[in-house]
Amino acid sequence: MTQELTSAPDGVSRWQRRSMALAVRPERDGLGGWASSTDHKRIGLMTVATAIALFVAMGALALTMRSQLAQPEETLLTADQYNQLFTIHGSGMIYLVVTPVAIGLGVYIVPLQLGLPVIAAARTTLFGYWLYLLGALTVLSGFLTSDGAASDGWFAYTPLSDSQHTPGFGMDLWILGTFSATVGAMLQAGAVLWTILRMRPPRMSLLRIPVFGWSMVATCLMVLMAFPSLLAALGLLTLGRIAPSLFRENIWNIGYQHLFWFYGHPVVYVMFFPFVGIVAEVLSTFAGRRYFGYKPTVLSLLAFAALSMSVWGHHMFATGQAADNYYSLTSTSLSVPAGIEYFGLIGTLLGGRLRYPTPMLFAIAFLPQFLIGGLTGIMLGSPALDVHVHDSYFVVAHFHYTLVAGSVFGLFAGLYYWFPKMTGYLYDERLGRIQFVLMVIGTNMAFLPMFGLGFLGMPRRVATYSAGAGFTTLNLISSIGAFVFGLSILVLILNVFKTFAVRRPAGDDPWTGNTLEWASASPPPRFNFDAAHLLPPITSYAPLLDARLRRREKTLETA
């Protein structure tokens, strides 16, 4: 047993000591210590920080594209350069930003919420991070090659992605990097799922897992079930790069689309469910009440995850290679569990004693903005409507309302909510509110006009358009909104620097939270809970709220 375990306080239970034995060596400080750490908090922070850095980089690519599209017949970028930017932006946001940050937050938060000192398979979790980082660097290194980065879209449709249509090493690096990042995500998701299902403390039954924990269960199940299909699709792409004649037979092109979209739709919910769980936790805390409709929400998350595996064909309505009625039915059916989740989120607000710090503002904005993305998704689940707007800017608007107006707002709700826990410091509330206002304005200015552009007939993935096409005004508004959104990220960066310059202590529980992470110190120690921060009795999915209610009852009895 290591020195760290030997010196563990007497207040740590025998069960916790056995779990802590999974960490076989003490943590070291410095860059080398972080790089080899088996502490789930360090691994989670590295994953989240890497994803946020890549978010800024992918945002810079988006601003460059919006500059190109702000005016008709602009020549800031060539068509090939534009194709490279939208390919890396789109694939980077999905494979390298939103998916990893969702899983990374689970790596950090789940053991704390369950009252655990460690995560399962800590070394595997760390290895998953390094595969992710290696994959990200590999994808971006395509820009350094003579032919540039991959340029055939984030879904790399065949035969456009074979070596005849897309020559050079940029595409090969994209395949290798995406494969590596995907395997890393699967390893981390497997560790989080194992932690939830097999390492819970004795009193933490399945129906005492917080809502965020259940959202991670559904997320990790989808990762493990759907992501192997992407690996198989990437393997097929590799064969096509070696032997381009493979994709002259249309069966392989059709097969690739089915393999890709079997991954491509569940990954939308991988990038959605964790942020639903985050918003649920934030709304519950700042409403000062228990989450409303806990059991129906748990059931809806699991049903949603199962249904997500049956809707991939609606991405192929326009190809004639999908059973339209079946996939339309399954796609529309997703609105039922989604409605249950929305009902639970709104019900939590009703009758609560609401407070409005920055995390609450982002959580509330998540609700109507993601609803726009969800309702337009139901529209795309109708073959008649989908064929009309397929490959138009309507689709671009839809998934940006899903991933930016929805998931990214949920992400910032979580980052602001857990920032005091992760760092031990309080951020600047005024700057947080400024960022929120700028993000709301920028998001809706950038993406709402795209619905109009889609109905006017502007196709996606075009580097320019003619002055007489009627697209100029809406594109200019969209580009201005994108830069307002970019300004909000600069405010966030300023807030982070100011926070670490001022260093206002946050305390253990600045929000009066309901779940176990707020019973630990801020930031938590190596094994999360110590003699000064013992676990309260786990009596429900909101144990700290239960403890406060018991103390209040005792106070009233003795009064």
C-alpha positions as CSV (number, residue, x, y, z in Angstrom):
1,M,0.0,0.0,0.0
2,T,1.3,3.4,-0.9
3,Q,2.2,6.2,1.4
4,E,-1.0,8.0,0.3
5,L,-3.2,5.1,1.3
6,T,-1.3,4.5,4.5
7,S,-1.9,8.1,5.5
8,A,-5.6,7.9,4.7
9,P,-7.7,9.4,7.6
10,D,-9.5,7.2,10.1
11,G,-12.8,8.6,9.0
12,V,-12.6,6.8,5.7
13,S,-14.6,3.6,5.8
14,R,-13.1,0.2,5.2
15,W,-15.1,-0.1,2.0
16,Q,-13.6,3.2,0.8
17,R,-10.1,2.0,1.7
18,R,-10.6,-1.1,-0.5
19,S,-11.7,1.0,-3.4
20,M,-8.7,3.4,-2.9
21,A,-6.4,0.4,-3.3
22,L,-7.1,0.6,-7.0
23,A,-4.7,3.6,-7.1
24,V,-1.4,1.8,-6.7
25,R,0.9,4.8,-6.5
26,P,0.8,8.3,-5.1
27,E,0.0,11.3,-7.4
28,R,2.9,13.5,-8.4
29,D,2.8,17.3,-9.0
30,G,3.9,19.0,-12.2
31,L,3.3,18.2,-15.8
32,G,4.6,14.6,-15.5
33,G,2.2,14.0,-12.6
34,W,-0.8,15.1,-14.6
35,A,0.2,13.2,-17.7
36,S,0.4,9.9,-15.7
37,S,-2.3,10.6,-13.2
38,T,-4.9,7.9,-12.2
39,D,-7.0,10.5,-10.4
40,H,-10.3,10.7,-12.2
41,K,-10.5,14.4,-11.5
42,R,-7.2,15.2,-13.3
43,I,-8.2,12.9,-16.2
44,G,-11.6,14.6,-16.4
45,L,-10.1,18.1,-16.2
46,M,-7.5,17.3,-19.0
47,T,-10.3,15.9,-21.2
48,V,-12.6,18.9,-20.6
49,A,-9.7,21.5,-21.0
50,T,-8.6,19.8,-24.2
51,A,-12.1,19.8,-25.6
52,I,-12.6,23.5,-24.7
53,A,-9.3,24.5,-26.4
54,L,-10.4,22.6,-29.5
55,F,-13.8,24.3,-29.2
56,V,-12.1,27.7,-29.5
57,A,-10.0,26.4,-32.5
58,M,-13.0,25.0,-34.3
59,G,-14.9,28.2,-33.6
60,A,-12.1,30.2,-35.3
61,L,-12.6,28.0,-38.4
62,A,-16.3,28.8,-38.3
63,L,-15.7,32.5,-38.1
64,T,-13.4,32.3,-41.1
65,M,-16.1,30.5,-43.0
66,R,-18.7,33.0,-41.9
67,S,-16.4,35.8,-43.1
68,Q,-16.3,34.1,-46.5
69,L,-20.1,33.9,-46.6
70,A,-21.0,37.3,-45.2
71,Q,-21.0,38.8,-48.8
72,P,-21.7,37.1,-52.2
73,E,-18.8,36.1,-54.4
74,E,-16.3,36.6,-51.7
75,T,-12.7,35.5,-52.4
76,L,-11.3,35.3,-48.9
77,L,-11.0,31.5,-49.3
78,T,-10.8,29.2,-52.3
79,A,-13.3,26.5,-52.7
80,D,-10.8,23.8,-51.6
81,Q,-9.8,25.8,-48.6
82,Y,-13.4,26.3,-47.6
83,N,-14.0,22.6,-48.0
84,Q,-11.1,21.8,-45.7
85,L,-12.4,24.3,-43.1
86,F,-16.0,23.0,-43.0
87,T,-14.8,19.4,-42.9
88,I,-12.4,19.9,-39.9
89,H,-14.9,22.3,-38.2
90,G,-17.8,19.8,-38.5
91,S,-15.9,16.6,-37.7
92,G,-13.9,18.4,-35.0
93,M,-16.9,19.7,-33.2
94,I,-18.5,16.2,-33.1
95,Y,-15.5,13.8,-32.7
96,L,-13.1,16.1,-30.8
97,V,-15.2,18.6,-28.8
98,V,-18.8,17.9,-27.8
99,T,-18.5,14.1,-27.5
100,P,-15.3,14.1,-25.5
101,V,-16.3,17.0,-23.2
102,A,-19.6,15.2,-22.4
103,I,-17.8,12.0,-21.4
104,G,-15.0,14.0,-19.7
105,L,-17.5,15.7,-17.4
106,G,-18.8,12.2,-16.5
107,V,-15.2,11.1,-15.7
108,Y,-14.9,14.0,-13.3
109,I,-18.3,14.2,-11.7
110,V,-19.8,10.7,-11.6
111,P,-17.4,9.2,-8.9
112,L,-18.0,12.3,-6.7
113,Q,-21.8,12.1,-7.1
114,L,-21.7,8.4,-6.2
115,G,-19.6,9.1,-3.1
116,L,-16.6,7.1,-4.5
117,P,-12.9,7.8,-4.0
118,V,-11.9,6.6,-7.5
119,I,-13.1,5.7,-11.0
120,A,-13.1,2.2,-12.3
121,A,-10.2,1.2,-14.6
122,A,-8.3,4.5,-13.9
123,R,-5.4,3.6,-16.2
124,T,-7.8,2.7,-19.0
125,T,-9.5,6.0,-18.5
126,L,-6.2,7.8,-18.8
127,F,-5.2,5.8,-21.9
128,G,-8.5,6.9,-23.4
129,Y,-7.6,10.5,-22.9
130,W,-4.2,10.1,-24.6
131,L,-5.8,8.3,-27.5
132,Y,-8.3,11.2,-27.8
133,L,-5.5,13.8,-27.7
134,L,-3.4,11.9,-30.2
135,G,-6.4,11.6,-32.5
136,A,-7.1,15.4,-32.3
137,L,-3.5,16.3,-33.1
138,T,-3.5,13.8,-36.0
139,V,-6.7,15.2,-37.5
140,L,-5.4,18.8,-37.3
141,S,-2.0,17.8,-38.7
142,G,-3.6,17.4,-42.0
143,F,-3.4,21.1,-42.5
144,L,0.4,20.7,-42.6
145,T,0.4,18.3,-45.5
146,S,1.0,19.5,-49.1
147,D,-2.6,18.7,-50.2
148,G,-4.1,20.1,-47.0
149,A,-6.6,18.6,-44.6
150,A,-9.6,16.4,-45.3
151,S,-12.1,18.2,-47.5
152,D,-15.0,15.8,-48.1
153,G,-17.3,16.6,-45.1
154,W,-17.6,15.3,-41.6
155,F,-19.3,12.2,-42.8
156,A,-16.7,11.5,-45.5
157,Y,-19.1,10.0,-48.0
158,T,-17.8,7.6,-50.5
159,P,-16.6,7.7,-53.3
160,L,-15.6,11.3,-52.6
161,S,-13.3,10.1,-49.8
162,D,-11.3,7.6,-51.8
163,S,-7.8,8.3,-52.9
164,Q,-8.8,9.2,-56.5
165,H,-11.3,11.9,-55.4
166,T,-9.4,13.1,-52.3
167,P,-5.7,12.5,-52.8
168,G,-3.0,13.3,-50.3
169,F,-2.3,12.4,-46.7
170,G,-4.8,14.8,-45.1
171,M,-7.7,12.3,-45.5
172,D,-5.6,9.4,-44.3
173,L,-4.6,11.4,-41.2
174,W,-8.3,12.3,-40.7
175,I,-9.3,8.6,-40.7
176,L,-6.5,7.7,-38.3
177,G,-7.2,10.6,-36.0
178,T,-10.9,10.0,-35.9
179,F,-10.4,6.3,-35.2
180,S,-8.0,7.0,-32.3
181,A,-10.3,9.7,-30.7
182,T,-13.3,7.3,-31.1
183,V,-11.5,4.4,-29.3
184,G,-10.5,6.9,-26.6
185,A,-14.1,7.9,-26.1
186,M,-15.2,4.3,-25.9
187,L,-12.6,3.5,-23.2
188,Q,-13.6,6.4,-21.1
189,A,-17.3,5.7,-21.5
190,G,-16.7,2.1,-20.5
191,A,-15.0,3.2,-17.3
192,V,-17.8,5.6,-16.4
193,L,-20.4,2.9,-17.0
194,W,-18.5,0.3,-15.0
195,T,-18.2,2.8,-12.2
196,I,-21.9,3.5,-12.1
197,L,-23.1,-0.1,-12.4
198,R,-20.5,-2.0,-10.4
199,M,-18.8,0.3,-7.9
200,R,-21.7,2.1,-6.1
201,P,-21.4,2.3,-2.3
202,P,-23.8,-0.1,-0.5
203,R,-26.6,2.5,0.1
204,M,-26.5,3.9,-3.4
205,S,-29.2,1.8,-5.1
206,L,-29.9,2.4,-8.8
207,L,-32.9,4.6,-8.0
208,R,-30.6,6.8,-5.8
209,I,-28.3,7.7,-8.6
210,P,-28.6,11.4,-9.5
211,V,-30.2,12.4,-12.8
212,F,-26.8,13.3,-14.2
213,G,-25.6,9.8,-13.4
214,W,-28.5,8.3,-15.3
215,S,-27.9,10.5,-18.2
216,M,-24.3,9.2,-18.3
217,V,-25.6,5.6,-18.1
218,A,-27.7,6.2,-21.3
219,T,-24.8,8.0,-22.9
220,C,-22.2,5.3,-22.3
221,L,-24.6,2.6,-23.4
222,M,-25.0,4.4,-26.8
223,V,-21.2,5.0,-27.0
224,L,-20.5,1.3,-26.6
225,M,-23.3,0.1,-28.9
226,A,-23.0,2.6,-31.7
227,F,-19.4,3.7,-31.9
228,P,-18.1,0.4,-33.2
229,S,-20.1,1.0,-36.3
230,L,-18.1,4.2,-36.9
231,L,-14.9,2.1,-36.5
232,A,-16.1,-0.3,-39.1
233,A,-17.0,2.5,-41.4
234,L,-13.6,4.0,-41.0
235,G,-12.1,0.6,-41.8
236,L,-14.2,0.5,-45.0
237,L,-12.9,4.0,-45.9
238,T,-9.3,2.7,-45.4
239,L,-10.0,-0.1,-47.8
240,G,-11.4,2.4,-50.3
241,R,-8.2,4.5,-50.0
242,I,-6.1,1.5,-50.8
243,A,-8.4,0.1,-53.6
244,P,-10.6,2.9,-55.0
245,S,-12.3,0.4,-57.3
246,L,-14.2,-0.9,-54.2
247,F,-16.6,2.0,-54.3
248,R,-17.4,1.6,-58.0
249,E,-19.9,-1.1,-56.8
250,N,-22.8,0.9,-55.3
251,I,-23.4,-1.8,-52.6
252,W,-20.3,-0.6,-50.8
253,N,-21.4,3.1,-51.0
254,I,-24.8,2.1,-49.5
255,G,-23.2,-0.1,-46.9
256,Y,-20.9,2.8,-45.8
257,Q,-23.9,5.1,-45.4
258,H,-25.7,2.6,-43.2
259,L,-22.6,1.9,-41.1
260,F,-22.0,5.6,-40.7
261,W,-25.5,6.7,-39.8
262,F,-26.0,3.8,-37.4
263,Y,-23.3,5.7,-35.5
264,G,-24.3,9.2,-36.7
265,H,-27.7,9.5,-35.1
266,P,-27.0,8.0,-31.6
267,V,-23.9,10.3,-31.4
268,V,-26.4,13.2,-31.5
269,Y,-27.8,11.9,-28.2
270,V,-24.4,11.2,-26.8
271,M,-23.8,15.0,-27.3
272,F,-27.2,15.7,-25.7
273,F,-28.0,13.4,-22.8
274,P,-25.2,14.5,-20.5
275,F,-26.3,18.1,-20.9
276,V,-29.9,17.3,-20.1
277,G,-28.6,15.7,-16.9
278,I,-26.5,18.8,-16.1
279,V,-29.5,21.1,-16.7
280,A,-31.6,18.9,-14.5
281,E,-29.0,19.2,-11.6
282,V,-28.7,23.0,-12.1
283,L,-32.5,23.6,-12.2
284,S,-33.0,21.4,-9.1
285,T,-30.3,23.2,-7.1
286,F,-31.4,26.7,-8.0
287,A,-35.1,25.9,-7.6
288,G,-34.3,24.7,-4.1
289,R,-36.3,21.5,-4.6
290,R,-36.0,17.8,-5.6
291,Y,-36.0,17.1,-9.3
292,F,-39.6,16.6,-10.5
293,G,-40.5,13.3,-12.2
294,Y,-37.3,11.5,-11.4
295,K,-38.5,7.9,-12.2
296,P,-40.2,8.8,-15.5
297,T,-37.1,10.8,-16.6
298,V,-34.9,7.8,-15.8
299,L,-37.2,5.5,-17.9
300,S,-37.4,8.1,-20.7
301,L,-33.6,8.3,-20.9
302,L,-33.2,4.6,-21.3
303,A,-36.1,4.4,-23.8
304,F,-34.6,7.3,-25.7
305,A,-31.2,5.5,-25.9
306,A,-32.9,2.3,-27.1
307,L,-34.9,4.2,-29.8
308,S,-31.9,6.1,-30.9
309,M,-30.5,2.9,-32.4
310,S,-33.5,2.5,-34.7
311,V,-33.7,5.9,-36.5
312,W,-30.5,6.1,-38.6
313,G,-32.3,5.6,-41.9
314,H,-34.0,9.0,-41.8
315,H,-30.7,10.5,-42.9
316,M,-31.1,8.6,-46.1
317,F,-34.6,9.5,-47.2
318,A,-33.3,11.4,-50.2
319,T,-31.2,8.4,-51.3
320,G,-34.1,6.0,-51.8
321,Q,-32.2,3.4,-49.7
322,A,-34.3,3.6,-46.5
323,A,-37.7,2.3,-45.5
324,D,-39.3,5.7,-45.2
325,N,-42.4,4.8,-43.1
326,Y,-40.4,2.8,-40.6
327,Y,-37.7,5.4,-40.0
328,S,-40.3,8.2,-39.9
329,L,-42.2,6.3,-37.2
330,T,-39.2,5.6,-35.1
331,S,-37.9,9.2,-35.5
332,T,-41.2,10.7,-34.5
333,S,-41.5,8.3,-31.6
334,L,-38.4,10.0,-30.0
335,S,-40.6,13.0,-29.2
336,V,-42.4,11.0,-26.5
337,P,-39.4,10.4,-24.2
338,A,-38.1,13.8,-25.1
339,G,-41.4,15.3,-23.9
340,I,-41.2,13.4,-20.6
341,E,-37.7,14.9,-20.0
342,Y,-38.9,18.4,-20.8
343,F,-41.9,18.0,-18.5
344,G,-39.6,17.0,-15.7
345,L,-37.3,20.0,-16.3
346,I,-40.1,22.5,-16.4
347,G,-41.9,20.8,-13.5
348,T,-38.8,21.3,-11.4
349,L,-39.0,25.0,-11.9
350,L,-42.7,25.3,-11.0
351,G,-43.2,26.1,-7.3
352,G,-39.5,26.4,-6.6
353,R,-37.7,29.3,-4.9
354,L,-35.7,30.3,-7.9
355,R,-32.3,31.9,-7.9
356,Y,-30.6,33.2,-11.0
357,P,-26.8,32.9,-11.0
358,T,-25.0,32.3,-14.3
359,P,-25.5,28.5,-14.4
360,M,-29.2,28.9,-13.9
361,L,-29.4,31.4,-16.8
362,F,-27.7,29.0,-19.2
363,A,-29.9,26.1,-18.0
364,I,-33.1,28.1,-18.6
365,A,-32.0,29.3,-22.0
366,F,-31.2,25.6,-22.9
367,L,-34.9,24.8,-22.7
368,P,-36.4,26.9,-25.5
369,Q,-33.4,26.9,-27.7
370,F,-32.9,23.1,-27.7
371,L,-36.7,22.8,-28.2
372,I,-36.2,24.6,-31.6
373,G,-33.6,22.0,-32.6
374,G,-35.8,19.1,-31.4
375,L,-39.0,20.3,-33.2
376,T,-37.1,20.9,-36.4
377,G,-35.7,17.4,-36.0
378,I,-39.2,16.0,-36.0
379,M,-39.8,17.9,-39.2
380,L,-36.8,16.3,-40.8
381,G,-38.2,12.9,-39.7
382,S,-41.0,13.4,-42.2
383,P,-39.9,12.2,-45.6
384,A,-41.9,14.7,-47.5
385,L,-40.4,17.7,-45.6
386,D,-36.9,16.1,-45.4
387,V,-36.6,15.7,-49.2
388,H,-37.5,19.4,-49.6
389,V,-34.9,20.7,-47.3
390,H,-32.3,17.9,-47.5
391,D,-28.7,19.2,-47.9
392,S,-29.9,22.8,-47.5
393,Y,-29.1,25.4,-44.8
394,F,-32.2,24.3,-43.0
395,V,-30.4,21.2,-41.9
396,V,-27.4,23.3,-40.8
397,A,-29.7,25.5,-38.7
398,H,-31.3,22.4,-37.2
399,F,-28.1,20.7,-35.9
400,H,-26.6,24.0,-34.8
401,Y,-29.7,24.6,-32.6
402,T,-29.3,21.1,-31.3
403,L,-25.5,21.2,-30.6
404,V,-24.8,24.9,-29.9
405,A,-28.1,26.5,-28.8
406,G,-28.8,23.3,-26.8
407,S,-25.8,21.2,-25.8
408,V,-23.2,24.0,-25.6
409,F,-25.6,26.1,-23.4
410,G,-26.0,23.0,-21.2
411,L,-22.2,22.6,-21.2
412,F,-21.7,26.2,-20.0
413,A,-24.4,25.7,-17.3
414,G,-22.3,22.8,-16.1
415,L,-19.0,24.5,-16.3
416,Y,-20.2,27.5,-14.3
417,Y,-22.0,25.2,-11.9
418,W,-19.0,23.0,-11.1
419,F,-16.3,25.6,-11.6
420,P,-16.2,26.4,-7.9
421,K,-15.9,22.7,-7.1
422,M,-13.2,22.1,-9.6
423,T,-11.1,25.1,-8.8
424,G,-12.0,26.2,-5.3
425,Y,-12.7,29.7,-6.5
426,L,-15.7,31.8,-7.4
427,Y,-15.9,33.2,-10.9
428,D,-16.9,36.8,-11.6
429,E,-20.7,36.8,-11.8
430,R,-21.0,40.0,-13.8
431,L,-18.7,38.7,-16.5
432,G,-20.6,35.4,-16.5
433,R,-23.9,37.3,-17.1
434,I,-22.3,39.3,-19.9
435,Q,-21.1,36.1,-21.6
436,F,-24.6,34.7,-21.3
437,V,-26.3,37.7,-22.9
438,L,-23.8,37.8,-25.8
439,M,-24.1,34.0,-26.3
440,V,-27.9,34.2,-26.5
441,I,-27.8,37.1,-29.0
442,G,-25.0,35.6,-31.0
443,T,-26.5,32.1,-31.2
444,N,-29.9,33.2,-32.4
445,M,-28.5,35.8,-34.8
446,A,-26.2,33.2,-36.3
447,F,-28.5,30.2,-36.7
448,L,-32.1,31.5,-36.9
449,P,-31.5,33.1,-40.4
450,M,-30.2,29.7,-41.6
451,F,-33.7,28.3,-41.5
452,G,-34.8,31.0,-43.9
453,L,-31.8,30.4,-46.1
454,G,-32.7,26.7,-46.3
455,F,-36.2,27.4,-47.4
456,L,-34.9,29.9,-50.0
457,G,-32.8,27.1,-51.5
458,M,-29.3,27.8,-50.3
459,P,-27.4,24.5,-50.3
460,R,-25.0,23.6,-47.5
461,R,-21.3,23.2,-48.1
462,V,-21.0,25.9,-50.7
463,A,-18.1,28.4,-50.5
464,T,-19.9,31.3,-52.1
465,Y,-23.1,32.4,-53.8
466,S,-24.2,34.8,-56.5
467,A,-25.3,38.4,-55.7
468,G,-28.7,37.8,-57.3
469,A,-29.5,34.6,-55.3
470,G,-31.3,36.5,-52.5
471,F,-29.1,35.1,-49.7
472,T,-27.0,38.2,-48.9
473,T,-29.0,39.8,-46.1
474,L,-29.6,36.6,-44.1
475,N,-26.0,35.5,-44.5
476,L,-24.7,38.9,-43.3
477,I,-26.9,38.7,-40.2
478,S,-25.7,35.1,-39.6
479,S,-22.1,36.2,-39.9
480,I,-22.5,39.1,-37.5
481,G,-24.1,36.8,-35.0
482,A,-21.2,34.3,-35.3
483,F,-18.8,37.1,-34.3
484,V,-21.0,38.1,-31.4
485,F,-20.8,34.5,-30.2
486,G,-17.0,34.6,-30.6
487,L,-17.0,37.8,-28.4
488,S,-18.8,35.9,-25.7
489,I,-16.0,33.3,-25.6
490,L,-13.4,36.1,-25.2
491,V,-15.5,37.2,-22.2
492,L,-15.3,33.7,-20.8
493,I,-11.5,33.6,-21.2
494,L,-11.3,37.0,-19.4
495,N,-13.5,35.6,-16.6
496,V,-11.1,32.6,-16.1
497,F,-8.0,34.8,-16.0
498,K,-9.7,37.2,-13.5
499,T,-10.9,34.4,-11.3
500,F,-7.4,33.0,-10.9
501,A,-6.0,36.5,-10.4
502,V,-8.5,37.4,-7.6
503,R,-8.8,33.9,-6.1
504,R,-12.0,34.3,-4.1
505,P,-12.6,31.1,-2.1
506,A,-15.7,29.3,-3.0
507,G,-16.2,27.2,0.0
508,D,-17.4,23.5,-0.1
509,D,-21.0,24.2,-1.2
510,P,-21.5,27.7,-2.6
511,W,-24.8,26.8,-4.3
512,T,-26.5,24.7,-1.5
513,G,-26.4,21.7,-3.8
514,N,-28.4,18.5,-3.5
515,T,-25.9,15.8,-4.6
516,L,-22.8,14.3,-3.0
517,E,-20.1,16.2,-4.8
518,W,-21.0,19.3,-2.7
519,A,-20.2,17.3,0.5
520,S,-16.5,17.2,-0.6
521,A,-13.9,20.0,-0.3
522,S,-13.4,22.5,-3.2
523,P,-11.4,21.3,-5.0
524,P,-11.8,17.7,-3.8
525,P,-8.8,15.9,-2.3
526,R,-7.1,12.9,-4.0
527,F,-9.7,10.4,-2.8
528,N,-12.6,12.9,-2.8
529,F,-13.8,12.5,0.8
530,D,-11.8,12.6,4.0
531,A,-12.3,12.8,7.8
532,A,-13.4,16.4,7.5
533,H,-15.8,15.7,4.6
534,L,-17.6,12.4,5.4
535,L,-20.5,11.2,3.3
536,P,-24.0,11.9,4.7
537,P,-26.5,9.1,4.7
538,I,-27.6,8.2,1.1
539,T,-31.3,8.2,1.3
540,S,-32.3,9.3,-2.2
541,Y,-30.9,10.8,-5.4
542,A,-30.7,14.2,-3.5
543,P,-29.0,13.2,-0.2
544,L,-27.8,16.7,0.8
545,L,-31.3,18.1,0.4
546,D,-32.5,15.2,2.6
547,A,-29.9,16.1,5.2
548,R,-31.0,19.7,5.2
549,L,-34.6,18.8,5.6
550,R,-33.8,16.5,8.5
551,R,-31.9,19.2,10.2
552,R,-34.8,21.6,9.7
553,E,-37.3,19.1,11.1
554,K,-35.1,18.7,14.2
555,T,-34.8,22.4,14.6
556,L,-38.6,22.8,14.5
557,E,-39.0,20.0,17.0
558,T,-36.7,21.6,19.5
559,A,-38.0,25.1,19.0
